[in-house]
Amino acid sequence: MNPQSPPPPAAAADSSAGGSAALAWLYVGLPLAWGVSQTFLKALALFR
């Protein structure tokens, strides 16, 4: 009988997922942060 090798750890098999997840957060987060800041600045004008 031939023993089978154990499967690779999940972190080693999926090492590029962290970089792509960070890019996805930036892709969504940067425009969202810009929009929130613009809304805040325009709302400040109402209270001046």
mmCIF file of the N, C-alpha and C atoms, coordinates in Angstrom:
data_MODEL
# 
_entry.id   MODEL 
# 
loop_
_atom_site.group_PDB 
_atom_site.id 
_atom_site.type_symbol 
_atom_site.label_atom_id 
_atom_site.label_alt_id 
_atom_site.label_comp_id 
_atom_site.label_asym_id 
_atom_site.label_entity_id 
_atom_site.label_seq_id 
_atom_site.pdbx_PDB_ins_code 
_atom_site.Cartn_x 
_atom_site.Cartn_y 
_atom_site.Cartn_z 
_atom_site.occupancy 
_atom_site.B_iso_or_equiv 
_atom_site.pdbx_formal_charge 
_atom_site.auth_seq_id 
_atom_site.auth_comp_id 
_atom_site.auth_asym_id 
_atom_site.auth_atom_id 
_atom_site.pdbx_PDB_model_num 
ATOM 1   N N  . MET A 1 1  ? 0.828   -1.178 0.000  1.00 0.00 ? 1  MET A N  1 
ATOM 2   C CA . MET A 1 1  ? 0.000   0.000  0.000  1.00 0.00 ? 1  MET A CA 1 
ATOM 3   C C  . MET A 1 1  ? 0.875   1.245  0.000  1.00 0.00 ? 1  MET A C  1 
ATOM 4   N N  . ASN A 1 2  ? 0.335   2.250  -0.643 1.00 0.00 ? 2  ASN A N  1 
ATOM 5   C CA . ASN A 1 2  ? 1.065   3.502  -0.781 1.00 0.00 ? 2  ASN A CA 1 
ATOM 6   C C  . ASN A 1 2  ? 0.392   4.585  0.062  1.00 0.00 ? 2  ASN A C  1 
ATOM 7   N N  . PRO A 1 3  ? 1.063   5.130  1.081  1.00 0.00 ? 3  PRO A N  1 
ATOM 8   C CA . PRO A 1 3  ? 0.409   6.174  1.886  1.00 0.00 ? 3  PRO A CA 1 
ATOM 9   C C  . PRO A 1 3  ? 0.264   7.467  1.100  1.00 0.00 ? 3  PRO A C  1 
ATOM 10  N N  . GLN A 1 4  ? -0.868  8.090  1.270  1.00 0.00 ? 4  GLN A N  1 
ATOM 11  C CA . GLN A 1 4  ? -1.121  9.344  0.557  1.00 0.00 ? 4  GLN A CA 1 
ATOM 12  C C  . GLN A 1 4  ? -0.549  10.504 1.361  1.00 0.00 ? 4  GLN A C  1 
ATOM 13  N N  . SER A 1 5  ? -0.095  11.527 0.650  1.00 0.00 ? 5  SER A N  1 
ATOM 14  C CA . SER A 1 5  ? 0.428   12.704 1.340  1.00 0.00 ? 5  SER A CA 1 
ATOM 15  C C  . SER A 1 5  ? -0.736  13.557 1.832  1.00 0.00 ? 5  SER A C  1 
ATOM 16  N N  . PRO A 1 6  ? -0.559  14.254 2.946  1.00 0.00 ? 6  PRO A N  1 
ATOM 17  C CA . PRO A 1 6  ? -1.649  15.089 3.468  1.00 0.00 ? 6  PRO A CA 1 
ATOM 18  C C  . PRO A 1 6  ? -1.886  16.294 2.560  1.00 0.00 ? 6  PRO A C  1 
ATOM 19  N N  . PRO A 1 7  ? -3.089  16.811 2.566  1.00 0.00 ? 7  PRO A N  1 
ATOM 20  C CA . PRO A 1 7  ? -3.379  17.988 1.732  1.00 0.00 ? 7  PRO A CA 1 
ATOM 21  C C  . PRO A 1 7  ? -2.611  19.199 2.253  1.00 0.00 ? 7  PRO A C  1 
ATOM 22  N N  . PRO A 1 8  ? -2.310  20.152 1.375  1.00 0.00 ? 8  PRO A N  1 
ATOM 23  C CA . PRO A 1 8  ? -1.583  21.347 1.827  1.00 0.00 ? 8  PRO A CA 1 
ATOM 24  C C  . PRO A 1 8  ? -2.461  22.181 2.748  1.00 0.00 ? 8  PRO A C  1 
ATOM 25  N N  . PRO A 1 9  ? -1.840  22.954 3.643  1.00 0.00 ? 9  PRO A N  1 
ATOM 26  C CA . PRO A 1 9  ? -2.644  23.826 4.515  1.00 0.00 ? 9  PRO A CA 1 
ATOM 27  C C  . PRO A 1 9  ? -3.429  24.844 3.700  1.00 0.00 ? 9  PRO A C  1 
ATOM 28  N N  . ALA A 1 10 ? -4.537  25.295 4.235  1.00 0.00 ? 10 ALA A N  1 
ATOM 29  C CA . ALA A 1 10 ? -5.418  26.217 3.510  1.00 0.00 ? 10 ALA A CA 1 
ATOM 30  C C  . ALA A 1 10 ? -4.715  27.530 3.210  1.00 0.00 ? 10 ALA A C  1 
ATOM 31  N N  . ALA A 1 11 ? -3.866  28.019 4.104  1.00 0.00 ? 11 ALA A N  1 
ATOM 32  C CA . ALA A 1 11 ? -3.183  29.298 3.889  1.00 0.00 ? 11 ALA A CA 1 
ATOM 33  C C  . ALA A 1 11 ? -2.216  29.198 2.718  1.00 0.00 ? 11 ALA A C  1 
ATOM 34  N N  . ALA A 1 12 ? -1.562  28.082 2.573  1.00 0.00 ? 12 ALA A N  1 
ATOM 35  C CA . ALA A 1 12 ? -0.608  27.929 1.472  1.00 0.00 ? 12 ALA A CA 1 
ATOM 36  C C  . ALA A 1 12 ? -1.335  27.748 0.143  1.00 0.00 ? 12 ALA A C  1 
ATOM 37  N N  . ALA A 1 13 ? -2.469  27.086 0.164  1.00 0.00 ? 13 ALA A N  1 
ATOM 38  C CA . ALA A 1 13 ? -3.196  26.842 -1.075 1.00 0.00 ? 13 ALA A CA 1 
ATOM 39  C C  . ALA A 1 13 ? -3.901  28.093 -1.573 1.00 0.00 ? 13 ALA A C  1 
ATOM 40  N N  . ASP A 1 14 ? -4.211  29.032 -0.678 1.00 0.00 ? 14 ASP A N  1 
ATOM 41  C CA . ASP A 1 14 ? -4.990  30.206 -1.045 1.00 0.00 ? 14 ASP A CA 1 
ATOM 42  C C  . ASP A 1 14 ? -4.248  31.487 -0.688 1.00 0.00 ? 14 ASP A C  1 
ATOM 43  N N  . SER A 1 15 ? -2.969  31.559 -1.035 1.00 0.00 ? 15 SER A N  1 
ATOM 44  C CA . SER A 1 15 ? -2.148  32.689 -0.604 1.00 0.00 ? 15 SER A CA 1 
ATOM 45  C C  . SER A 1 15 ? -2.468  33.980 -1.357 1.00 0.00 ? 15 SER A C  1 
ATOM 46  N N  . SER A 1 16 ? -2.997  33.907 -2.560 1.00 0.00 ? 16 SER A N  1 
ATOM 47  C CA . SER A 1 16 ? -3.274  35.126 -3.321 1.00 0.00 ? 16 SER A CA 1 
ATOM 48  C C  . SER A 1 16 ? -4.629  35.737 -2.972 1.00 0.00 ? 16 SER A C  1 
ATOM 49  N N  . ALA A 1 17 ? -5.437  35.059 -2.193 1.00 0.00 ? 17 ALA A N  1 
ATOM 50  C CA . ALA A 1 17 ? -6.762  35.581 -1.864 1.00 0.00 ? 17 ALA A CA 1 
ATOM 51  C C  . ALA A 1 17 ? -6.670  36.823 -0.986 1.00 0.00 ? 17 ALA A C  1 
ATOM 52  N N  . GLY A 1 18 ? -5.670  36.913 -0.134 1.00 0.00 ? 18 GLY A N  1 
ATOM 53  C CA . GLY A 1 18 ? -5.525  38.077 0.729  1.00 0.00 ? 18 GLY A CA 1 
ATOM 54  C C  . GLY A 1 18 ? -5.278  39.341 -0.061 1.00 0.00 ? 18 GLY A C  1 
ATOM 55  N N  . GLY A 1 19 ? -4.431  39.270 -1.085 1.00 0.00 ? 19 GLY A N  1 
ATOM 56  C CA . GLY A 1 19 ? -4.153  40.432 -1.923 1.00 0.00 ? 19 GLY A CA 1 
ATOM 57  C C  . GLY A 1 19 ? -5.357  40.855 -2.726 1.00 0.00 ? 19 GLY A C  1 
ATOM 58  N N  . SER A 1 20 ? -6.086  39.900 -3.237 1.00 0.00 ? 20 SER A N  1 
ATOM 59  C CA . SER A 1 20 ? -7.256  40.249 -4.045 1.00 0.00 ? 20 SER A CA 1 
ATOM 60  C C  . SER A 1 20 ? -8.380  40.779 -3.171 1.00 0.00 ? 20 SER A C  1 
ATOM 61  N N  . ALA A 1 21 ? -8.485  40.300 -1.927 1.00 0.00 ? 21 ALA A N  1 
ATOM 62  C CA . ALA A 1 21 ? -9.497  40.832 -1.023 1.00 0.00 ? 21 ALA A CA 1 
ATOM 63  C C  . ALA A 1 21 ? -9.163  42.272 -0.643 1.00 0.00 ? 21 ALA A C  1 
ATOM 64  N N  . ALA A 1 22 ? -7.885  42.564 -0.442 1.00 0.00 ? 22 ALA A N  1 
ATOM 65  C CA . ALA A 1 22 ? -7.478  43.933 -0.109 1.00 0.00 ? 22 ALA A CA 1 
ATOM 66  C C  . ALA A 1 22 ? -7.777  44.871 -1.272 1.00 0.00 ? 22 ALA A C  1 
ATOM 67  N N  . LEU A 1 23 ? -7.530  44.424 -2.487 1.00 0.00 ? 23 LEU A N  1 
ATOM 68  C CA . LEU A 1 23 ? -7.837  45.255 -3.662 1.00 0.00 ? 23 LEU A CA 1 
ATOM 69  C C  . LEU A 1 23 ? -9.336  45.486 -3.794 1.00 0.00 ? 23 LEU A C  1 
ATOM 70  N N  . ALA A 1 24 ? -10.117 44.476 -3.491 1.00 0.00 ? 24 ALA A N  1 
ATOM 71  C CA . ALA A 1 24 ? -11.569 44.633 -3.566 1.00 0.00 ? 24 ALA A CA 1 
ATOM 72  C C  . ALA A 1 24 ? -12.057 45.645 -2.529 1.00 0.00 ? 24 ALA A C  1 
ATOM 73  N N  . TRP A 1 25 ? -11.494 45.613 -1.314 1.00 0.00 ? 25 TRP A N  1 
ATOM 74  C CA . TRP A 1 25 ? -11.874 46.577 -0.282 1.00 0.00 ? 25 TRP A CA 1 
ATOM 75  C C  . TRP A 1 25 ? -11.490 47.985 -0.699 1.00 0.00 ? 25 TRP A C  1 
ATOM 76  N N  . LEU A 1 26 ? -10.309 48.145 -1.310 1.00 0.00 ? 26 LEU A N  1 
ATOM 77  C CA . LEU A 1 26 ? -9.902  49.472 -1.772 1.00 0.00 ? 26 LEU A CA 1 
ATOM 78  C C  . LEU A 1 26 ? -10.810 49.961 -2.895 1.00 0.00 ? 26 LEU A C  1 
ATOM 79  N N  . TYR A 1 27 ? -11.156 49.055 -3.800 1.00 0.00 ? 27 TYR A N  1 
ATOM 80  C CA . TYR A 1 27 ? -12.003 49.407 -4.942 1.00 0.00 ? 27 TYR A CA 1 
ATOM 81  C C  . TYR A 1 27 ? -13.360 49.930 -4.477 1.00 0.00 ? 27 TYR A C  1 
ATOM 82  N N  . VAL A 1 28 ? -13.871 49.377 -3.395 1.00 0.00 ? 28 VAL A N  1 
ATOM 83  C CA . VAL A 1 28 ? -15.167 49.802 -2.865 1.00 0.00 ? 28 VAL A CA 1 
ATOM 84  C C  . VAL A 1 28 ? -14.998 50.905 -1.821 1.00 0.00 ? 28 VAL A C  1 
ATOM 85  N N  . GLY A 1 29 ? -13.984 50.783 -0.983 1.00 0.00 ? 29 GLY A N  1 
ATOM 86  C CA . GLY A 1 29 ? -13.829 51.674 0.156  1.00 0.00 ? 29 GLY A CA 1 
ATOM 87  C C  . GLY A 1 29 ? -13.426 53.083 -0.196 1.00 0.00 ? 29 GLY A C  1 
ATOM 88  N N  . LEU A 1 30 ? -12.557 53.252 -1.161 1.00 0.00 ? 30 LEU A N  1 
ATOM 89  C CA . LEU A 1 30 ? -12.102 54.602 -1.505 1.00 0.00 ? 30 LEU A CA 1 
ATOM 90  C C  . LEU A 1 30 ? -13.224 55.480 -2.056 1.00 0.00 ? 30 LEU A C  1 
ATOM 91  N N  . PRO A 1 31 ? -13.986 55.031 -3.043 1.00 0.00 ? 31 PRO A N  1 
ATOM 92  C CA . PRO A 1 31 ? -15.105 55.864 -3.495 1.00 0.00 ? 31 PRO A CA 1 
ATOM 93  C C  . PRO A 1 31 ? -16.163 56.074 -2.404 1.00 0.00 ? 31 PRO A C  1 
ATOM 94  N N  . LEU A 1 32 ? -16.365 55.072 -1.560 1.00 0.00 ? 32 LEU A N  1 
ATOM 95  C CA . LEU A 1 32 ? -17.322 55.214 -0.467 1.00 0.00 ? 32 LEU A CA 1 
ATOM 96  C C  . LEU A 1 32 ? -16.858 56.283 0.515  1.00 0.00 ? 32 LEU A C  1 
ATOM 97  N N  . ALA A 1 33 ? -15.577 56.263 0.872  1.00 0.00 ? 33 ALA A N  1 
ATOM 98  C CA . ALA A 1 33 ? -15.037 57.267 1.792  1.00 0.00 ? 33 ALA A CA 1 
ATOM 99  C C  . ALA A 1 33 ? -15.130 58.660 1.183  1.00 0.00 ? 33 ALA A C  1 
ATOM 100 N N  . TRP A 1 34 ? -14.860 58.767 -0.106 1.00 0.00 ? 34 TRP A N  1 
ATOM 101 C CA . TRP A 1 34 ? -14.956 60.068 -0.782 1.00 0.00 ? 34 TRP A CA 1 
ATOM 102 C C  . TRP A 1 34 ? -16.404 60.572 -0.752 1.00 0.00 ? 34 TRP A C  1 
ATOM 103 N N  . GLY A 1 35 ? -17.348 59.700 -1.040 1.00 0.00 ? 35 GLY A N  1 
ATOM 104 C CA . GLY A 1 35 ? -18.755 60.092 -1.040 1.00 0.00 ? 35 GLY A CA 1 
ATOM 105 C C  . GLY A 1 35 ? -19.242 60.512 0.335  1.00 0.00 ? 35 GLY A C  1 
ATOM 106 N N  . VAL A 1 36 ? -18.827 59.784 1.358  1.00 0.00 ? 36 VAL A N  1 
ATOM 107 C CA . VAL A 1 36 ? -19.227 60.138 2.720  1.00 0.00 ? 36 VAL A CA 1 
ATOM 108 C C  . VAL A 1 36 ? -18.634 61.492 3.100  1.00 0.00 ? 36 VAL A C  1 
ATOM 109 N N  . SER A 1 37 ? -17.374 61.726 2.743  1.00 0.00 ? 37 SER A N  1 
ATOM 110 C CA . SER A 1 37 ? -16.754 63.006 3.097  1.00 0.00 ? 37 SER A CA 1 
ATOM 111 C C  . SER A 1 37 ? -17.424 64.169 2.363  1.00 0.00 ? 37 SER A C  1 
ATOM 112 N N  . GLN A 1 38 ? -17.790 63.973 1.114  1.00 0.00 ? 38 GLN A N  1 
ATOM 113 C CA . GLN A 1 38 ? -18.471 65.031 0.370  1.00 0.00 ? 38 GLN A CA 1 
ATOM 114 C C  . GLN A 1 38 ? -19.850 65.316 0.958  1.00 0.00 ? 38 GLN A C  1 
ATOM 115 N N  . THR A 1 39 ? -20.556 64.279 1.344  1.00 0.00 ? 39 THR A N  1 
ATOM 116 C CA . THR A 1 39 ? -21.861 64.460 1.976  1.00 0.00 ? 39 THR A CA 1 
ATOM 117 C C  . THR A 1 39 ? -21.724 65.223 3.284  1.00 0.00 ? 39 THR A C  1 
ATOM 118 N N  . PHE A 1 40 ? -20.713 64.881 4.067  1.00 0.00 ? 40 PHE A N  1 
ATOM 119 C CA . PHE A 1 40 ? -20.472 65.563 5.340  1.00 0.00 ? 40 PHE A CA 1 
ATOM 120 C C  . PHE A 1 40 ? -20.162 67.043 5.118  1.00 0.00 ? 40 PHE A C  1 
ATOM 121 N N  . LEU A 1 41 ? -19.320 67.342 4.132  1.00 0.00 ? 41 LEU A N  1 
ATOM 122 C CA . LEU A 1 41 ? -18.969 68.737 3.866  1.00 0.00 ? 41 LEU A CA 1 
ATOM 123 C C  . LEU A 1 41 ? -20.174 69.542 3.401  1.00 0.00 ? 41 LEU A C  1 
ATOM 124 N N  . LYS A 1 42 ? -21.020 68.947 2.583  1.00 0.00 ? 42 LYS A N  1 
ATOM 125 C CA . LYS A 1 42 ? -22.209 69.663 2.107  1.00 0.00 ? 42 LYS A CA 1 
ATOM 126 C C  . LYS A 1 42 ? -23.236 69.827 3.220  1.00 0.00 ? 42 LYS A C  1 
ATOM 127 N N  . ALA A 1 43 ? -23.300 68.849 4.133  1.00 0.00 ? 43 ALA A N  1 
ATOM 128 C CA . ALA A 1 43 ? -24.221 68.961 5.269  1.00 0.00 ? 43 ALA A CA 1 
ATOM 129 C C  . ALA A 1 43 ? -23.739 70.047 6.229  1.00 0.00 ? 43 ALA A C  1 
ATOM 130 N N  . LEU A 1 44 ? -22.444 70.252 6.352  1.00 0.00 ? 44 LEU A N  1 
ATOM 131 C CA . LEU A 1 44 ? -21.925 71.304 7.214  1.00 0.00 ? 44 LEU A CA 1 
ATOM 132 C C  . LEU A 1 44 ? -22.394 72.680 6.745  1.00 0.00 ? 44 LEU A C  1 
ATOM 133 N N  . ALA A 1 45 ? -22.537 72.848 5.443  1.00 0.00 ? 45 ALA A N  1 
ATOM 134 C CA . ALA A 1 45 ? -22.983 74.129 4.908  1.00 0.00 ? 45 ALA A CA 1 
ATOM 135 C C  . ALA A 1 45 ? -24.402 74.472 5.386  1.00 0.00 ? 45 ALA A C  1 
ATOM 136 N N  . LEU A 1 46 ? -25.200 73.469 5.688  1.00 0.00 ? 46 LEU A N  1 
ATOM 137 C CA . LEU A 1 46 ? -26.562 73.729 6.167  1.00 0.00 ? 46 LEU A CA 1 
ATOM 138 C C  . LEU A 1 46 ? -26.566 74.334 7.571  1.00 0.00 ? 46 LEU A C  1 
ATOM 139 N N  . PHE A 1 47 ? -25.519 74.090 8.336  1.00 0.00 ? 47 PHE A N  1 
ATOM 140 C CA . PHE A 1 47 ? -25.478 74.530 9.730  1.00 0.00 ? 47 PHE A CA 1 
ATOM 141 C C  . PHE A 1 47 ? -24.617 75.779 9.934  1.00 0.00 ? 47 PHE A C  1 
ATOM 142 N N  . ARG A 1 48 ? -24.178 76.394 8.874  1.00 0.00 ? 48 ARG A N  1 
ATOM 143 C CA . ARG A 1 48 ? -23.364 77.618 8.998  1.00 0.00 ? 48 ARG A CA 1 
ATOM 144 C C  . ARG A 1 48 ? -24.219 78.838 8.886  1.00 0.00 ? 48 ARG A C  1 
# 
